[in-house]
Amino acid sequence: MSEGTADITMEETTKKAEYSASSIQVLEGLEAVRKRPAMYIGDTGIKGLHHLVYEVVDNSIDEALAGHCKNVYVTIHENNSISVKDDGRGIPVDIHEKEGVSALQVVMTVLHAGGKFDKDSYKVSGGLHGVGVSCVNGLSSHLKAQVHRNGKIYEQEYSEGKPLYPVREAGTTTIRGTIVTFQPDATIFTSTIYSFDTLAGRLRELAFLNKGIHLDIVDEREKDETGEFKHSHFHSEGGLVEFVKFLDSTREPLIPTPIWVEGSRDNIAVEVALQYNLSYTENVHSYVNNINTIEGGTHVAGFRRALTRTFKSFGEKNKLFEKLKIEIVGDDFREGLTSIISVKVPEPQFEGQTKTKLGNNEVAGAVEQILGEKLEHYLEENPKQAKLIFDKVVLAATARAAARKAREMVQRKGALSGGGLPGKLADCSSKNRDESEIFLVEGDSAGGTAKQGRDRHFQAILPLRGKILNVEKAMEHKIYDNEEIGNLFQALGVRIGTLEDTKELDIAKLRYGKIVIMCDADVDGSHITTLILTFFFRSMKKLVEEGHIYIAQPPLYLVKKGKEQTYCWNDAQRNAATKELAKGGSEANVHVQRYKGLGEMNAEQLWETTMNPNTRTLKQVTIESAAEADYTFSMLMGDEVPPRREFIESHAKFARIDA
């Protein structure tokens, strides 16, 4: 498909439009960032902490999109400070006409100041909607910017966003580029410990989205067996085609190679890669200027319209639906489809709850036209692949009809069983969704303990029998036939659209603000937790996206000596507590109880450690990267064994044997 398709490269700056101080336009000041950090980076937890790195890296990627940068290096230092280095043009350092100081200082200290607002310097840009590196500076206890430009090195340091000295020369150089080193402010962030895997995942994503760029990450906190720092390198020449292959590496492909489409219209660059596989789920991942648009938007709408219109027209023209007794709909063409949609838009408009939904109407038409034309050519030129795809589409339509009947049966059963609630549910008395929470508990024994220990006013308990169905490997109608999953639908009050052309989850009548998965703190419990999470991610993704899913953290040990006792969640805590209670004496006098299951705890202990809002720890399940989550669930719960074996082997060093 790539043959005969022109490569799309974003326009470079013209010779007349030099990147200098005059390119930097100032919109407003920086004062509010430290007072209301969540307004600018989403939150002050782990997610916001990592977004600081993304913002600096995105500046380097913007240089690459403009054709001036090929290499980006990220370093996690031993003290959890971060350095981002690139070989771009270097931030301008000449005096800014309006501000009267170096343009570097303006970029680093004034919110919404940068070359991204000058169309001649950057045609498109990513980042946190133009917040800029100044936001990172404002939220760092210390930041140093070093610029290699015009044969000289320039530098400036800042404390809490304020310059410590004017921009100064610091020597000569034969290279060019910018190095930004910053220490997140521990008084603002709840944690300042960076995750190598989280940052590496974003860099991998950026490598796929921006083919040809080299991205490296080094972790100076950890060395391998050879004494080298932990390191990963990401580079993709295939771009989205390689991205789709990576995501589908844990699934069996239906067609030998992904379908790839690239083109542009009205200054909007469109690139799409899609691959059919033998699974039953649809995985569409979309990006605008490298920003993951988890809520979709007009580019996704254009993609779906093009797919449905083109495939339906081809199927009807070639009489491929004659034996079907039901009408083909859009969902049927997307079952078992993994696709990446990436658009580059000069002035994106974002909407939605998390400002990650594209609102530009003109983008829908561009995507629909470009994709529709190329798909039509593909189907005509590849009859064998077309037959494989349409055979699957027909099966999907047949299965959809069966799933609809099963879904209606679940909802009808709920309506006939007195308020639609399953018999095992111990409901709470409150009808206020915002304060109500439901605990999904493994087994009747643990369920009984939880029912005794809960606060009946706002806490409901739903015991689940054993391991629920692995939805990763099940057809949709089998999911609704499963009794435990049926109980979940009824208890939560959510519905799947009953119209034939939609699988949209309706959560208008969701009964609980928090849905807490509470399983044993052992390996079996972790497996059941993963099965339940897989169900939510595949069948009730909206609940995850809107922050309703949590995982309880029951303790693994009770360490006790006399009347003194301490709960422990891991071996390190157990060992420390044992030494503490021994108080220099024999540790043999300290009793260690290992909880093999929630049922071994009495109601008071379960309440105190795991259910009491004042003393418990809940982990909220969020989706930082839908593509990474898709790959992980498929790898852990799918049919392909080799990727799972590789994952287990690479993570074996983190495993432990509990005494």
N, C-alpha and C positions, 0 to 999 in steps of 0.2 A: 504493500500500500504506500510505502514511503517513496517508491520510485515515481518520478514525475511530479512530486509535491515539493514546491519551493520551500526552502528553509526560511524561517522567519527570524530576523534579528532586529532588535529595537534600534531606532535611529540614534546615531551618535551625535554629540554636540557638534555644531558647525564651527569652522575656524573663526567666524566672526563672534560667536558666543563663547568667549573664554570663561573658564571656571575661575572666578576671582572674587574679591570682596563684594563687588557690585552684584554678584549672583545671590548673595545672602540677604533675604528679606525678613524683617523682624515683625512679628505679629503681636506678641504680648510677653509679659514677664514670667518669672519662675517662682514667685513667692508662695503660691498655693500648694506646690508639689509636696513639700515636707509636712504641711498641715493636713492635707487630704490625699495621701499617696494612693489609696485604693481607687480614687477617681481616675487616676492616670495609668495605673498598671494592673487594675482588676482587683488585686488583694495584696496583703502584706505577708502572705504565707509562702509556701514552697513554690506555688505557681508564679506569683509576682516576682519572687527572687530570681527564678530562671528567665523570666521575661526581660530582666535587665540585660542579660547576655544576648538574648535574641535581638534586642533593639540595637545594640552595638554591631552585632554581626550583620543585621539587615542594612546598616549603612555601607558596609563593605560589599554586600551583595548588590546594592544599588549602583555602586561604582562598577561592578562587573557587568550589570545590565546595560550600563552606558558605554561598555567596551573598554574600560580602563583598568580592570583588575582581574587577575587570574588565580590568586592564592589567598586564602584566609586561614589564619592560625589562631586557635583558641587554647589557652593554657589555664588550668586550674592550679593555682599555687598552693603551697602547703598550708597557708593560713586562710584558705578559701577565698582569697582575692582572685580576680580574673584578669587575664590579658587577652585582648583581641588585636591581632596584627594583620594588615593587608598590604598589598603592593599596588594600591591605587594611586591617584594623583596627589594625595595628601590634602588635608583640610586647608583652605586658604589662610594665610597668616597676615596678609597686608591689612592696612587700616580700613575699617568699615566706615564709609562716608557718613552715615547717619548716627552711628553709635560712638564714633571717635576712638574706638579701641580695635585691637586685632580681631579679624573675622573669626579666628580660632576661639577667642574668648566669647564672642557673641554666640557662636554655635554651641559652646559648652555651658553657657550661663543664662541664655534667654530661651524660654519655652516657645516652641513653634518657630524657631529660627533655623534656616538651613537652605541648602541648594535645592531641596525637593520642591520648594514653592516657586522656583524659577524654571519654567518649562524648557528653557534653552539648555539648562545644566543637566536635568534629568527628565526623560520622557515619561518614565513610570517609576514608582518607588513603593517599597513595602513599609515595614515598621509598624509601630503601634499607632496607626492613623495619624502620623505626623507629630507625635509627641516629641520624638527626637532624643539624642544622646544627652541633652541637657537634663532630662528627667532622671536618667541614670546618675548623672552628676549630683543632682539634688538629693538623691536617696543613698548616696555613698558617703561614708565617713571621710574617705580620701580618694581622690582620682588624679591620675597623671596622664596628660595627653602629650604625645611626642609625635612630631610631624617631620618626615623626611621629604623635602621639597626644594627644587631648584638648587640642588647640591649642598643644601644646608640642613642642619637639624634644629628644630624649634621645639620648645617645651613650655608647659605651664601646669602647675599643680593647684588642686582645689580642696577645700575642706567643707563638707556639707554644702557643696555647690558654689562656695565663694572662693575667688582666686586668692592664692597665697602670695603671688607676685605677678607682674606683667609678663606677657609672652616674651621669652628670651631666646637668643641663639645659644646652641649648646654644642657647636662643632660643625664639621663638614661631613658629607656622605656621598656615596656613589649610588645609593638606592633611593627609592621613593616609596611613599606609603604613610600610613597612620598606625600608631600603637596606642591603644587606650587601656590603662590598667586601673581597676577600681576595686574598692573594698566596700561591700554593702554595709549599710549602717545597722548595727545590731540593736540599736534602740528603736528601729522602725520595723524590722522584719522579725517574725516569730522564730525563724531559723535562718542561719547564714551558711548552712552546709550544703554544698552543691552536689547534685547527682550526676556522675559521669554518664550513666546510661541515658538519662533524660536529655542532656545536652547533645550527646552523640546521636540520639534519635532525630533531633531537630536538624543537625548538620547533614545527616544522611538524606533526610527529606529535601533539604535545600540543594544537595548535590543532584538529586533526581530532577528537581524542578528547574535547575539551571545548568544544563549539560555543559561540560567542558571546564567548569570551575573545580579547583582542588580545595578541599576543606580538611584541616587537620585538627585534632584535639589531643592534648597531652595532659595527663593527671599526675602532678608532682607529689601527690599524697600517697601514691601506691606504685610499687615496683614489681616487675615480673620476676620469674626465676633466674633470668639472665642479668638482673640488676638494672634493667632499663625501665624508665617510667612507662606507665600504662598509656597506650597510644592507639588511636584509630585514624585512618585516612579514608576519605570519601571522594569519589570522582566517578562521574558517569558520562559516557559519550552517547549512550542510547536514550538518556532522558526518561521521559514518561514510559516508554516501552520497557525499559529496565525496571522502573518503579512498579509497573503492573506485574511483571514477572516475579519481582521480589515479594509482593503481597500475595501472589498466587503460588508461591513456591511450596506451600503446604497443601495445595489442592491439585486434583488431577485435571489438566486442561482439556477442553472440548475441541478447540481448534489449535493447530500447531504453533502459531505465532500470533501475538496481539495485533489488533487493528489499530493503525496509527494515522492520525489526521492532524494536519497543521495548515494554517492559513491566516489571513488577516483581512479585516474590512473596517473602514472608517477609523483607522488608527487603533483598532482593537485586535491584538494578537491572540489567536485561539490555538490551543494544542490539546488534543484528546487522545488517550490510549485506552483501549478496552479489550478485555479478554473474557471469553466464556469458559466456565469450568463445570464440573459435575456436581457442585454443591447446590443447595436450594435457597441460598441467601443472595441478596443484592447488596453490593458494596460500592457506592459511588462516593468518591472523595474529590472535593473541589477546592480550588485555590484562586485567589485574586492577588496578583503582584506578590506571590509567595505567601500570602496570608491564608491560613486554613479557614475557609468559610464553612464552619461546622453546621450552620443553620441553612446552608444552601443559598438560594437566591435566583436571580434572573438567568445566570449562566447555566444553572442546573435545570431550570425550567426549559430553556432553549435546547439543552441536551436531550431531555426526555421527549420533548415534542418531535425533534428530529428523528430520534430512534423509533418512536411509535409510528410516525407518519411514513417514514421510509420503509420500515419492515412490513407494516400492514399493507402498504401499496404493493410491495414486491410479492408478498404472500398471496394476496388476492389475484394479482395479475397472473401468477403461476399456479393458481388453484391449489394452494398448499393447505387451505383450511376447510376443504370441502367435507371431510369426514367429521368435523367437529359439530356438535349439536349446540354449542354455546358460542357467544361472540368473543373474539379475541380482544383483550384490553392491554393497556400500557404495562401493567405489572408482569404480564406473561413474557414480554420481551426482555425483562430485566432480571428474571430468575437465573441465578448462577452467573451473574455478570459482575465482574470487578472492573471499575473504570476510574480514571483520573481525568479531571477537567481542570486545565490551567489556562487562565486568561490574564493578559496584561492590559490594564485599563489606565489611560492617562489620569483621569480624575474619578476614582471609585467613590460611590456613595454607599455607606454601610448602614444597615438597619438591624432590627431584631433585639432580643433581650441582651445578648452579649456583644452586639455590634459586629457580628460576623456573618451577616446576611447581605448579599449584594443587592442593591436596589436599582442599578442603572438599567432602564428598560431597553436601551439600544443594544446591550450586550446579548440579550436573549435572541434577538434577530440575527446577530452576527454568528453566534454559536449554531443556531438552527440552520442557517443557510450553508455555512462551511461544512458542518458535520453531515447534513443531509445529502449534499452533492457527493461527498467522498464515500459515504456508506452505500449510496446507490451504485457507484462504480465498483465498489468492493464486491457487492452481492452478484453483480453481473459477471465480473471477471473471475470469481472464485466459487463455482457451482458446488463443489464438494463441501467446502466449509459452510456455504449457505444452507445446504441440506442438513448438515449436522445441527446448525443453529435452529433451523425451523422445526426439526424433529423434537428438539428440547422445548421449544416454545409451545408446541401442541401438547406435549406432556405436562408442561407447566399450567396450561389452561385447564386441562382435565383435572390436575391435582388441586387447582384453585377452587374448582367447583366442589370437590370433596371437602376441601378445607373450610369453605363457606358453610357447608352443611354442619360440619363438626363445630364450627365457631358458634353458629346459631343454636346448636344443641346445648353448648356450654351456657350460653346466655339465657336460653329458655329454661334450662334446669335451675339456674339461679333464680329466675322469676317465680318458679313453681315451689321453691323450697323456703318460703317464708322470708321475704326481704332479700333473697338472693345471697344469703350467707351460709358458708359450709358449716356442718355440724361440729367440726373439731375446733372452730374458731372461738376463743374466749375473747369477746369484744370488750372495748372500753366504754365507759358511760358517756364520755365527751363526744359531741358531734362536731367539734371545731377541728377542721383538718389541720390547721397550723400548729395546734398543740398535741395532736394525737400521733401516736407511733405504734407500729406493729412489728413484733419480733417473729421472724421466721426461724423456728427452732427445729433442730434435728432430733427426731424420735419422740415417742410419747413420754418416756421417763424424764428427759430434760424439759419437755413441754409442761409436765406436771409441776416440776420444781419452779419453772418460770411463772406459771399461773399463780402459785402460792406467793412468790416473792415480788410480784409486780405491783405497781400503783394502778389499781383498777380504774381510776378516773381517766387516765390518758394513755395507758399502755395495753395493747391487745396482743394476744399470743396465738400464733397459728403453728401447730406441730406439723412437720412434714415427715412422711414415712420413708426412711432410707434415702437412697440416692435418687434424685429426680432424673427425668429423661435428659439425655445429652442431646440438646436441640441442634448442635452443630452438625449432627449426622442424621437428622430426622426430617422427613417431609412434613410440610405444614399441617396437614390433617392429622398426622400422628401426634403432633404436639397437643392439639386440642382434645384428642382422645385420652390423653394422660390424666388420670384422676387428680394427682397432686397439682398439676399445672391448672387444671380446671378450678380447683379450690383457690389457687392464687388469684385467678381472674375474678372470681366471685368475692373473695375477701377484700381485695383492693378496690373494687368498684369500677375498674377501667374496662373499656370495650375496644374491640377492633372494629373498624368501619364495616358495616354490613352491606354497603353498596358493593356491587361486583367490581367496580373499577378502583377500589382503594383498600389499602391495608393500614391506613393511618390509625395510630393509637389515639383514642379519645380519653383524655384524663380529666375531663371536666367534673366527673363524679368521683375522683380519687378520694378515698376516705381518710388517708393518713399522710401527714406531711413527711414523716420519717419512716422508711422501710428498712428495718435493721436485720441483717443476716447474722444469726447467732448460732454458730456451730462449735464443736469441740476444738480445743487448742492443740490438736495433734494432726498428724498427716492425713488421716481419714477425714477429719473435720475440714481441713484445707481443701481436700478434693471436692467435698460436698459444696463448700463455699464457691469454688470455681464453677461447678455445674450450675448453681443458682445464678451466679454472675453472668455466665454464658447465656442463660435464658433471658435475663434482663437486657443484656447488650444486643441480642439478636431479635427478641420479640417485643421488648418494652423499652427501646433505646431512649425514648423521650423522657422516661423517668430518671435515667442516668444523666442525661444532658441537663435536666432541670434541677439536679442535685438532691433527689429524694432517696437515693440508695446509700446505705451505710453498712459497715461491717463492725460488729461488736468485738471487743478484745478481752475475752475471759482469761484469767490467770492460768498459768501452767502448774505453779507450785504454791503451797502454803508452808512457810518456814516458821517453826514454832518452838519456843522454850518457855515453859511455865505459862504465865499469862501473856507473855509478849509474843506477838506474831506479825509476820510480814507476808504480803502476797507478792509473787514474782512472776514475771511474764517471759523470762528466758533464763538460760543457764548462768549468764554473767550476774544477773540480779540475784539468783539463788545462791551462788557462791559468796557474793558480797554480804547478803543477809545472814548466811550461816556464820561467817566470820564475825559479823557485827553482834549477833546474839550470843555467840560463844564468849565474847568479851575477853579474849586472851586465854580462855580455858579450852577444854576438849570439845571439839566440834561433834563428838559422838553423842553429847547430851542435847544436841539440837535435832529436833524431829523435822524431817522434810517429807511432806505429803505431795505426791504428784497426782494431779487431777487427770484421770484417763477420759473423763467426759463430764459434761455439764451436770449430768444426773448424780454425780458423786458429791456435788456441792449441795448444802442445804439452802433453803429459800433465802434465808437472811444473808448468807455468803454471796449468793448469786446477785442479790439486789445491791449489796454493798460494793461489789467489785465490777459488775458488768452492766447493771440496769439503772442505778441511781444517777440521774443527770448531774448531781453535784460531785460525784467521785469517779464515774466511769470515763473510759476513753472510747470514742467512736471514730472510725476512719470513714470519711466521706469518699464515695467513689466518684471520680470525675474523669472526663475524657480530654486529656491535653492534646493527644493526637489520635484521631479516629483511625487513621491508616495504621499506626503502630498497634492500636488495640485490636483492630481487625486481624492483623497478621498474628498477634499473640494468641488470640482465642482460637484461630484456625489451626495454629501450630500445636497448641496444647490439647485441643479437643477434637481435632479432625482425624481423617483416616491415615494420613501420611506419617509413617513411623520415623524415617530418617531425620527429619527436622526436629522432632521431639527428642530423639536420642541425642542429637547434637546439643540441644538446649540443656538437657539433663547433665551431659558430660561437662559442658562449659560452666555450669552452675554448681557442680558437685562440691566444689571447695566451700560453698556457703552452707552446705547441709550439715546437720549435727545429729548425733546419737544421744538421745536423752537417757539419763541414768534411771 
